[in-house]
Amino acid sequence: MLDESLASPGGFEAVWQRVQGARSAPPDTGGEQLREFMVAAGRACELYRALACRMGGCACTLRRMAEEERCRARALAGEYYLLTGDCCPPEPSCPLVCCCLKSLRSAYLAERESACAFRAAAERACGELKCLYERCARCEEGHARTLRGIILRCI
């Protein structure tokens, strides 16, 4: 007679993993999402710096936004270290800015999407991490409004 644990979907794999003595992967405690947020903040920082070099009229605003993104990436890196015990150096990025207006639009859409992602993450988080995610969402929403204003002035 066939063992029912083997007949269930994924049953054989689970039994085989136990036979091999393999450990199941630890549940993700939010570290992967924190890492994604850090990478996105680092890329946004570099993009805003590059745009500031090309767009003199709003360079001050773009540099300020780049600094806010850099600070956000550091705050997220601190939480990542507290959560995982690992240091996560920023990934190098080199933004390609061919058309400033298109780059601004892409950044605007990314800021809106990021704000939604931070809001969703805040709903699942608790404590200091929840507060950080909520602050990040508000800041991203502010960046989206600022970018919208820059785009409308450019058109």
N, CA, C and O of each residue as an XYZ file, in Angstrom:
620
protein
N       0.839     -1.182      0.000
C       0.000      0.000      0.000
C       0.881      1.242      0.000
O       1.891      1.291      0.702
N       0.498      2.249     -0.790
C       1.256      3.472     -0.958
C       1.031      4.394      0.235
O      -0.099      4.662      0.642
N       2.125      4.858      0.767
C       2.053      5.795      1.885
C       1.405      7.085      1.389
O       1.810      7.615      0.354
N       0.390      7.608      2.120
C      -0.340      8.800      1.677
C       0.544     10.036      1.629
O       0.290     10.938      0.831
N       1.577     10.099      2.466
C       2.454     11.275      2.441
C       3.236     11.332      1.135
O       3.642     12.410      0.701
N       3.453     10.163      0.497
C       4.141     10.152     -0.779
C       3.203     10.513     -1.918
O       3.636     11.084     -2.920
N       1.935     10.191     -1.779
C       0.958     10.427     -2.842
C       0.552     11.895     -2.937
O       0.115     12.340     -3.998
N       0.686     12.649     -1.859
C       0.270     14.055     -1.901
C       1.252     14.865     -2.739
O       2.424     14.506     -2.853
N       0.766     15.967     -3.329
C       1.656     16.806     -4.132
C       2.808     17.317     -3.273
O       2.594     17.861     -2.189
N       3.997     17.142     -3.755
C       5.165     17.582     -3.005
C       5.523     16.626     -1.883
O       6.502     16.846     -1.171
N       4.750     15.575     -1.716
C       4.994     14.633     -0.625
C       6.307     13.909     -0.772
O       7.049     13.755      0.199
N       6.603     13.461     -1.982
C       7.844     12.740     -2.202
C       9.047     13.630     -1.906
O      10.013     13.206     -1.272
N       8.967     14.867     -2.376
C      10.079     15.796     -2.149
C      10.311     16.021     -0.660
O      11.454     16.047     -0.204
N       9.232     16.182      0.094
C       9.365     16.406      1.527
C      10.002     15.204      2.207
O      10.868     15.356      3.069
N       9.567     13.995      1.812
C      10.137     12.775      2.398
C      11.607     12.649      1.989
O      12.460     12.313      2.810
N      11.893     12.922      0.719
C      13.267     12.811      0.226
C      14.189     13.796      0.955
O      15.331     13.457      1.266
N      13.707     14.997      1.224
C      14.505     15.977      1.956
C      14.802     15.486      3.371
O      15.905     15.682      3.880
N      13.821     14.851      4.004
C      14.049     14.310      5.351
C      15.053     13.173      5.300
O      15.902     13.061      6.184
N      14.972     12.319      4.273
C      15.902     11.195      4.144
C      17.327     11.722      3.973
O      18.271     11.185      4.553
N      17.467     12.764      3.182
C      18.791     13.326      2.958
C      19.290     14.140      4.145
O      20.469     14.488      4.210
N      18.409     14.440      5.068
C      18.804     15.230      6.229
C      18.875     16.714      5.934
O      19.475     17.475      6.693
N      18.268     17.129      4.841
C      18.295     18.543      4.476
C      17.365     19.329      5.379
O      16.298     18.862      5.777
N      17.797     20.511      5.681
C      16.963     21.401      6.490
C      16.072     22.216      5.567
O      16.443     22.542      4.439
N      14.912     22.531      6.064
C      14.045     23.408      5.267
C      14.584     24.827      5.378
O      15.214     25.192      6.370
N      14.330     25.609      4.356
C      14.807     26.986      4.348
C      14.116     27.766      5.459
O      12.916     27.603      5.682
N      14.867     28.608      6.153
C      14.229     29.398      7.201
C      13.235     30.373      6.590
O      13.444     30.852      5.476
N      12.183     30.666      7.288
C      11.206     31.604      6.732
C      11.834     32.988      6.570
O      12.657     33.413      7.381
N      11.428     33.676      5.509
C      11.950     35.014      5.268
C      11.354     35.953      6.303
O      10.135     36.029      6.454
N      12.212     36.664      7.009
C      11.755     37.569      8.058
C      11.620     38.998      7.554
O      11.510     39.931      8.349
N      11.627     39.170      6.253
C      11.507     40.500      5.677
C      12.827     41.043      5.187
O      12.872     42.146      4.641
N      13.905     40.299      5.366
C      15.216     40.754      4.946
C      15.330     40.950      3.452
O      15.959     41.902      2.990
N      14.722     40.050      2.691
C      14.803     40.160      1.231
C      14.098     41.424      0.751
O      14.592     42.111     -0.143
N      12.969     41.725      1.332
C      12.251     42.940      0.927
C      13.037     44.190      1.327
O      13.095     45.156      0.567
N      13.638     44.172      2.509
C      14.470     45.288      2.931
C      15.612     45.509      1.948
O      15.936     46.641      1.588
N      16.209     44.408      1.526
C      17.310     44.489      0.567
C      16.835     45.108     -0.754
O      17.531     45.942     -1.333
N      15.667     44.705     -1.222
C      15.115     45.276     -2.457
C      14.860     46.768     -2.298
O      15.132     47.547     -3.211
N      14.338     47.170     -1.139
C      14.092     48.586     -0.890
C      15.411     49.364     -0.882
O      15.477     50.474     -1.410
N      16.465     48.785     -0.282
C      17.770     49.444     -0.246
C      18.328     49.649     -1.652
O      18.828     50.724     -1.986
N      18.236     48.611     -2.462
C      18.741     48.689     -3.833
C      17.991     49.766     -4.611
O      18.600     50.554     -5.335
N      16.678     49.796     -4.462
C      15.868     50.793     -5.172
C      16.227     52.211     -4.722
O      16.316     53.121     -5.547
N      16.432     52.398     -3.422
C      16.798     53.731     -2.924
C      18.167     54.145     -3.455
O      18.369     55.308     -3.806
N      19.098     53.213     -3.515
C      20.425     53.519     -4.055
C      20.371     53.903     -5.523
O      21.047     54.836     -5.958
N      19.566     53.181     -6.278
C      19.424     53.502     -7.709
C      18.757     54.857     -7.903
O      19.159     55.632     -8.771
N      17.741     55.142     -7.097
C      17.059     56.436     -7.198
C      18.030     57.565     -6.860
O      18.019     58.607     -7.515
N      18.857     57.368     -5.856
C      19.848     58.371     -5.471
C      20.769     58.676     -6.649
O      20.997     59.842     -6.971
N      21.288     57.657     -7.279
C      22.199     57.849     -8.410
C      21.484     58.490     -9.599
O      22.065     59.332    -10.284
N      20.245     58.109     -9.851
C      19.490     58.706    -10.953
C      19.280     60.200    -10.715
O      19.474     61.010    -11.622
N      18.879     60.565     -9.485
C      18.633     61.974     -9.196
C      19.922     62.786     -9.281
O      19.893     63.942     -9.704
N      21.047     62.201     -8.886
C      22.336     62.897     -9.032
C      22.655     63.124    -10.505
O      23.086     64.209    -10.895
N      22.441     62.094    -11.318
C      22.717     62.222    -12.751
C      21.797     63.255    -13.400
O      22.243     64.052    -14.225
N      20.516     63.242    -13.031
C      19.579     64.223    -13.580
C      19.940     65.637    -13.137
O      19.795     66.586    -13.908
N      20.408     65.781    -11.904
C      20.787     67.103    -11.401
C      21.924     67.696    -12.230
O      21.987     68.910    -12.421
N      22.816     66.847    -12.718
C      23.924     67.323    -13.556
C      23.441     67.795    -14.924
O      24.080     68.640    -15.552
N      22.327     67.257    -15.382
C      21.837     67.582    -16.728
C      20.742     68.642    -16.727
O      20.489     69.270    -17.754
N      20.096     68.845    -15.591
C      18.949     69.753    -15.532
C      19.236     70.886    -14.546
O      18.903     70.787    -13.365
N      19.841     71.939    -15.026
C      20.261     73.034    -14.157
C      19.130     73.715    -13.399
O      19.309     74.108    -12.246
N      17.967     73.862    -14.031
C      16.866     74.593    -13.417
C      16.306     73.948    -12.157
O      15.801     74.644    -11.276
N      16.388     72.657    -12.067
C      15.853     71.965    -10.889
C      16.929     71.108    -10.210
O      16.617     70.159     -9.490
N      18.188     71.452    -10.450
C      19.299     70.666     -9.915
C      19.282     70.620     -8.391
O      19.548     69.575     -7.798
N      18.974     71.737     -7.762
C      18.957     71.795     -6.294
C      17.917     70.832     -5.727
O      18.187     70.115     -4.764
N      16.740     70.819     -6.323
C      15.668     69.923     -5.882
C      16.068     68.466     -6.080
O      15.841     67.630     -5.206
N      16.664     68.166     -7.233
C      17.059     66.787     -7.524
C      18.194     66.332     -6.607
O      18.229     65.173     -6.193
N      19.122     67.241     -6.288
C      20.194     66.872     -5.346
C      19.630     66.608     -3.955
O      20.080     65.697     -3.261
N      18.639     67.412     -3.548
C      17.997     67.190     -2.248
C      17.316     65.820     -2.218
O      17.417     65.086     -1.235
N      16.621     65.489     -3.310
C      15.954     64.194     -3.373
C      16.978     63.059     -3.362
O      16.738     62.021     -2.745
N      18.111     63.242     -4.033
C      19.169     62.230     -4.029
C      19.675     62.005     -2.611
O      19.899     60.867     -2.200
N      19.854     63.089     -1.867
C      20.324     62.968     -0.483
C      19.283     62.256      0.395
O      19.639     61.447      1.251
N      18.015     62.558      0.180
C      16.966     61.866      0.943
C      16.959     60.368      0.628
O      16.769     59.545      1.523
N      17.162     60.021     -0.630
C      17.219     58.598     -1.003
C      18.435     57.921     -0.375
O      18.354     56.777      0.072
N      19.576     58.641     -0.343
C      20.775     58.081      0.282
C      20.540     57.829      1.771
O      20.925     56.785      2.299
N      19.911     58.785      2.437
C      19.599     58.627      3.862
C      18.623     57.464      4.083
O      18.761     56.713      5.048
N      17.651     57.319      3.198
C      16.699     56.220      3.304
C      17.421     54.886      3.152
O      17.168     53.949      3.910
N      18.313     54.800      2.178
C      19.065     53.561      1.964
C      19.875     53.211      3.206
O      19.965     52.038      3.570
N      20.462     54.202      3.859
C      21.234     53.939      5.082
C      20.330     53.483      6.225
O      20.692     52.579      6.978
N      19.165     54.098      6.358
C      18.232     53.691      7.412
C      17.760     52.258      7.183
O      17.660     51.472      8.125
N      17.471     51.926      5.935
C      17.054     50.565      5.606
C      18.195     49.582      5.835
O      17.968     48.460      6.288
N      19.427     50.000      5.523
C      20.592     49.136      5.754
C      20.769     48.861      7.243
O      21.144     47.756      7.635
N      20.500     49.864      8.070
C      20.574     49.664      9.523
C      19.556     48.650      9.996
O      19.879     47.761     10.784
N      18.328     48.777      9.522
C      17.292     47.811      9.887
C      17.636     46.416      9.364
O      17.387     45.415     10.037
N      18.207     46.357      8.163
C      18.608     45.070      7.579
C      19.650     44.399      8.472
O      19.575     43.196      8.726
N      20.623     45.181      8.948
C      21.650     44.625      9.818
C      21.041     44.127     11.129
O      21.377     43.043     11.605
N      20.148     44.920     11.703
C      19.513     44.505     12.951
C      18.690     43.235     12.772
O      18.630     42.394     13.669
N      18.065     43.102     11.621
C      17.210     41.949     11.351
C      18.011     40.700     11.028
O      17.703     39.617     11.527
N      19.048     40.842     10.186
C      19.761     39.667      9.689
C      21.147     39.477     10.283
O      21.668     38.362     10.290
N      21.750     40.549     10.779
C      23.127     40.470     11.250
C      24.145     40.597     10.132
O      25.344     40.460     10.373
N      23.693     40.856      8.921
C      24.579     41.005      7.766
C      24.648     42.459      7.325
O      23.651     43.181      7.332
N      25.849     42.866      6.941
C      26.006     44.192      6.331
C      25.685     44.055      4.850
O      26.036     43.061      4.214
N      25.037     45.029      4.329
C      24.640     44.992      2.925
C      25.149     46.255      2.251
O      24.472     47.283      2.265
N      26.355     46.185      1.650
C      26.866     47.390      0.995
C      25.999     47.757     -0.200
O      25.407     46.883     -0.834
N      25.922     49.043     -0.507
C      25.095     49.447     -1.642
C      25.637     48.866     -2.940
O      26.847     48.781     -3.149
N      24.723     48.474     -3.795
C      25.127     47.940     -5.088
C      25.501     49.098     -6.002
O      24.822     50.124     -6.020
N      26.579     48.936     -6.758
C      26.939     50.023     -7.668
C      25.910     50.154     -8.787
O      25.381     49.161     -9.288
N      25.645     51.375     -9.158
C      24.723     51.606    -10.266
C      25.236     52.769    -11.084
O      25.907     53.666    -10.574
N      24.918     52.738    -12.323
C      25.323     53.793    -13.246
C      24.109     54.123    -14.110
O      23.894     53.490    -15.143
N      23.315     55.108    -13.695
C      22.096     55.406    -14.447
C      22.406     55.980    -15.818
O      23.312     56.797    -15.984
N      21.650     55.542    -16.770
C      21.769     56.047    -18.133
C      20.632     57.039    -18.351
O      19.460     56.663    -18.390
N      20.990     58.285    -18.490
C      19.999     59.335    -18.678
C      20.121     59.836    -20.113
O      20.975     60.667    -20.421
N      19.265     59.326    -20.978
C      19.276     59.740    -22.384
C      18.314     60.901    -22.600
O      18.664     61.898    -23.230
N      17.131     60.769    -22.087
C      16.099     61.791    -22.235
C      15.622     62.147    -20.837
O      15.018     61.325    -20.148
N      15.894     63.361    -20.431
C      15.570     63.764    -19.062
C      14.083     63.625    -18.754
O      13.716     63.163    -17.674
N      13.233     64.017    -19.686
C      11.799     63.961    -19.442
C      11.322     62.520    -19.253
O      10.513     62.242    -18.368
N      11.823     61.606    -20.086
C      11.455     60.194    -19.927
C      11.999     59.634    -18.624
O      11.330     58.842    -17.960
N      13.198     60.036    -18.256
C      13.787     59.574    -16.997
C      12.984     60.086    -15.809
O      12.772     59.363    -14.836
N      12.541     61.332    -15.894
C      11.707     61.891    -14.828
C      10.390     61.134    -14.708
O       9.931     60.839    -13.604
N       9.787     60.822    -15.852
C       8.520     60.074    -15.836
C       8.720     58.689    -15.231
O       7.910     58.240    -14.421
N       9.790     58.018    -15.620
C      10.079     56.690    -15.057
C      10.294     56.784    -13.551
O       9.825     55.935    -12.793
N      11.008     57.824    -13.125
C      11.243     58.015    -11.698
C       9.935     58.307    -10.964
O       9.711     57.807     -9.862
N       9.075     59.114    -11.578
C       7.768     59.426    -10.989
C       6.956     58.152    -10.771
O       6.399     57.939     -9.695
N       6.894     57.310    -11.799
C       6.143     56.053    -11.681
C       6.772     55.130    -10.647
O       6.065     54.454     -9.900
N       8.109     55.103    -10.605
C       8.802     54.259     -9.626
C       8.548     54.742     -8.201
O       8.392     53.929     -7.290
N       8.506     56.048     -8.002
C       8.232     56.598     -6.661
C       6.818     56.240     -6.212
O       6.608     55.890     -5.051
N       5.854     56.325     -7.118
C       4.479     55.958     -6.760
C       4.389     54.475     -6.404
O       3.751     54.101     -5.420
N       5.032     53.641     -7.211
C       5.019     52.205     -6.953
C       5.734     51.879     -5.638
O       5.288     51.027     -4.870
N       6.833     52.561     -5.397
C       7.586     52.344     -4.168
C       6.770     52.746     -2.937
O       6.807     52.064     -1.912
N       6.041     53.844     -3.043
C       5.195     54.274     -1.918
C       4.155     53.208     -1.604
O       3.904     52.910     -0.437
N       3.552     52.637     -2.633
C       2.574     51.560     -2.417
C       3.230     50.344     -1.787
O       2.652     49.710     -0.904
N       4.435     50.014     -2.235
C       5.145     48.859     -1.683
C       5.494     49.095     -0.218
O       5.382     48.180      0.598
N       5.916     50.309      0.125
C       6.213     50.622      1.523
C       4.949     50.555      2.375
O       4.990     50.063      3.503
N       3.831     51.042      1.850
C       2.569     50.975      2.605
C       2.172     49.513      2.869
O       1.769     49.155      3.976
N       2.295     48.685      1.831
C       1.952     47.269      1.995
C       2.892     46.597      2.992
O       2.453     45.788      3.810
N       4.173     46.923      2.930
C       5.135     46.336      3.864
C       4.856     46.806      5.287
O       5.023     46.038      6.235
N       4.432     48.054      5.446
C       4.125     48.584      6.777
C       2.945     47.848      7.403
O       2.899     47.665      8.619
N       1.999     47.430      6.582
C       0.849     46.692      7.106
C       1.255     45.337      7.680
O       0.615     44.834      8.604
N       2.328     44.743      7.128
C       2.780     43.434      7.589
C       3.823     43.518      8.694
O       4.058     42.539      9.403
N       4.447     44.682      8.844
C       5.538     44.840      9.802
C       4.991     45.330     11.145
O       3.812     45.659     11.276
N       5.878     45.368     12.125
C       5.499     45.910     13.423
C       6.689     46.657     14.020
O       7.820     46.514     13.555
N       6.429     47.436     15.031
C       7.479     48.145     15.753
C       8.181     49.203     14.926
O       7.567     49.918     14.134
N       9.502     49.281     15.137
C      10.324     50.289     14.470
C      10.302     50.142     12.950
O      10.321     51.136     12.224
N      10.263     48.904     12.478
C      10.259     48.676     11.044
C       8.982     49.229     10.411
O       9.020     49.794      9.318
N       7.866     49.066     11.095
C       6.596     49.613     10.603
C       6.679     51.137     10.498
O       6.255     51.720      9.500
N       7.223     51.773     11.527
C       7.372     53.235     11.512
C       8.293     53.679     10.372
O       8.013     54.664      9.689
N       9.396     52.943     10.169
C      10.315     53.281      9.089
C       9.631     53.165      7.740
O       9.768     54.048      6.894
N       8.890     52.075      7.532
C       8.196     51.883      6.258
C       7.164     52.987      6.025
O       7.017     53.466      4.900
N       6.452     53.393      7.069
C       5.461     54.452      6.915
C       6.118     55.783      6.564
O       5.614     56.524      5.720
N       7.264     56.089      7.222
C       8.010     57.309      6.883
C       8.497     57.264      5.440
O       8.423     58.255      4.712
N       8.992     56.105      5.043
C       9.487     55.949      3.671
C       8.361     56.148      2.664
O       8.562     56.780      1.627
N       7.186     55.619      2.959
C       6.045     55.771      2.051
C       5.681     57.245      1.896
O       5.423     57.713      0.787
N       5.661     57.975      3.011
C       5.343     59.409      2.937
C       6.392     60.169      2.123
O       6.061     61.056      1.336
N       7.639     59.815      2.323
C       8.713     60.478      1.583
C       8.622     60.163      0.087
O       8.806     61.049     -0.748
N       8.342     58.920     -0.242
C       8.206     58.539     -1.649
C       7.032     59.267     -2.297
O       7.122     59.691     -3.449
N       5.938     59.412     -1.565
C       4.795     60.155     -2.085
C       5.170     61.615     -2.334
O       4.752     62.211     -3.326
N       5.959     62.182     -1.427
C       6.439     63.549     -1.616
C       7.334     63.672     -2.837
O       7.243     64.645     -3.586
N       8.202     62.681     -3.039
C       9.064     62.688     -4.224
C       8.229     62.596     -5.495
O       8.528     63.265     -6.484
N       7.196     61.779     -5.475
C       6.334     61.645     -6.650
C       5.665     62.990     -6.963
O       5.581     63.387     -8.126
N       5.193     63.688     -5.928
C       4.578     65.003     -6.143
C       5.592     65.997     -6.715
O       5.279     66.764     -7.626
N       6.801     65.972     -6.172
C       7.853     66.872     -6.653
C       8.191     66.585     -8.112
O       8.301     67.505     -8.923
N       8.355     65.306     -8.440
C       8.670     64.934     -9.820
C       7.545     65.319    -10.764
O       7.788     65.763    -11.886
N       6.323     65.148    -10.310
C       5.174     65.543    -11.126
C       5.237     67.033    -11.442
O       5.001     67.446    -12.578
N       5.555     67.834    -10.428
C       5.667     69.262    -10.633
C       6.783     69.628    -11.606
O       6.615     70.506    -12.452
N       7.916     68.953    -11.481
C       9.037     69.215    -12.396
C       8.629     68.870    -13.823
O       8.893     69.630    -14.755
N       7.983     67.715    -13.986
C       7.563     67.287    -15.327
C       6.593     68.287    -15.929
O       6.733     68.663    -17.092
N       5.607     68.722    -15.147
C       4.628     69.667    -15.665
C       5.253     71.013    -16.021
O       4.806     71.674    -16.958
N       6.282     71.424    -15.279
C       6.974     72.674    -15.603
C       7.807     72.521    -16.877
O       7.985     73.480    -17.628
N       8.315     71.307    -17.115
C       9.140     71.073    -18.303
C       8.305     71.015    -19.584
O       8.808     71.297    -20.671
N       7.064     70.658    -19.451
C       6.221     70.501    -20.653
C       5.644     71.787    -21.060
O       4.910     71.849    -22.046
